[in-house]
Amino acid sequence: MAAMKRQWWKEGVVYQIYPRSFQDTTGNGIGDLNGITKRLDYIKSLGVDIIWLCPIYQSPNDDNGYDISDYKSIMGEFGTMTEFDTLLSVMKSRGLKLVMDLVANHTSDEHFWFQESRKSRDNKYRDYYHWWPAEKGTPPKRWSYFDVDGNAWKYDKLTDAYYLHYFSVKQPDLKWENPKVREEIYDAIRFWFDKGVDGFRMDVIPFISKDIEYPELPKKYKGNFVLYYSEGPRLHEFLHEMNQQVLSKYDIMTVGEAPGITLDKALDFVNEDRQELNMFFHFDLMSLDRDGDEVFWMRQDKWKLTEFKKIHSDWDKAFAEKGWGSMYLSNHDFPRSVSRWANDAPEHWHNSATMLHTFLLTMKGTPYFYFGDEIGMTNARFNSIEDYKDINTINRYELLKQNNISLVDFLENEKEAARDNARTPMQWDNSKNAGFTTEEPWIKVNTNFASGINVETQENDSASVLSYFKKMVQVRKSHLGLVYGKYDLLLANNEEIYAYTRTFESEKYLILLSFSEKETTVEVNEISYNKALLLISNDKAKAEQSNTRFKLKPYQALVYELK
């Protein structure tokens, strides 16, 4: 079966780095390329294979690098192209692969193309972006993620026209319908591949195709702009063309960020026969604990484990025969996984963090870890709006203020939900600013770095979260069935234990994960446990098993090999 074809990007473990927050070597409070190079031996020691680097291109930083002003230059704050070349060379010498972030739905408004595009209606770059002449009246409503008014059309007086921006006003959307735009993007991709980059994570890639008649939102979408944005009429034409002209010419991996993509559309993107992408990130799990619309959503704690299981089981089924999935619990756009999906209270933090590690590393699909996950970094929970740097939090704060909605409730919500929870600096040691910088950091460091949540402390502790992470990575790497094996859910209706098996040829594994803060006893009768070998447990207490009955400590994880 096609899905069983061995590929390095299926067997690899991905480590995502937010460069601004990883390691500062210049004393300006901002992480940089040399900081990543400095820490490559540490990254290699984790056992991971692939580094995914958030944008490092030239950018005015309206959205922390996701507003690119030059696709072939390095942001000055991060370093130089020479330093990038050094980073890539040292990575290669250590057997690490590099995946970069491709942001091709939009550019910065400071990009040369847009600066030219807005000069006049007959400028040769005019059709690189989406423009609506003001004499046609107000353009049909389009919603924007980061606009303070939620409006994706921005009036530009210079040419008496509106330009389209699905994100901030400083992020105008590129017009992929123009073949010159597509060739510019393909040229930029080739530039990095020719340097030796091993792939791209593609930012909001389903949004690149638009209906350039710009009609009113069709009624069938019931006001859901994200779903509408993800179903542009020429989307798959563009993705296939990009694959044929560029991607297929290199031994690389691609993963698309895919808001709006539903289960029934999954294989349209990753079925090998379609020749588009290798995998993508769906958003079903990221919506599980959110209540409300895209602007006024609030975090709610009452999600059920059965819902969590169903999401992962449904998506596993989507790729059972063809295609390939990705597994992630957090990234630069979402709060810390241990704070969100488990329990970061001191008495449960260790088991919670390591249980989630076990989950990601025993499921089918390429596992993605966000920097700091390996030491159990938690949400920072800032108290003041002045502590936030993210355009998403700041603009929503202003929008809510305009609508007289409680800012107290909003700030309390952001303590758990804000993207900046994931963007606080890496916690290296017990020194000033957790060893991230010698000066004032660009964003506050989480104060719990002094309480054992740092690399230096955990590297010297064989029972630490970090030590467990390294062991669990090796368990996955030494058991091919945990990569390619068939997934079968057990105890589907249990709200405390997530249990499943992985089966591959003669190999079979049982995984038991407690999502409960209480000790839990469970009967698993579906399979035989004769000669079951415990491969790993995250709890120092010995796992208790009697025939088909298992007793799990709070947030305990158990992985058995069934002989």
Beta strands, then each sheet from edge to edge (+ up, - down):
strand 1: 14-17
strand 2: 50-53
strand 3: 57-58
strand 4: 70-74
strand 5: 97-102
strand 6: 131-133
strand 7: 153-156
strand 8: 161-164
strand 9: 199-202
strand 10: 253-257
strand 11: 279-281
strand 12: 290-291
strand 13: 298-299
strand 14: 326-327
strand 15: 366-370
strand 16: 486-490
strand 17: 497-504
strand 18: 507-514
strand 19: 520-523
strand 20: 532-537
strand 21: 544-546
strand 22: 549-552
strand 23: 557-562
sheet 1: 11+ 10+ 9+ 5+ 2+ 1+ 15+ 14+
sheet 2: 3+ 4-
sheet 3: 6+ 8- 7+
sheet 4: 12+ 13-
sheet 5: 16+ 17- 18+ 23- 20+
sheet 6: 19+ 22- 21+
end
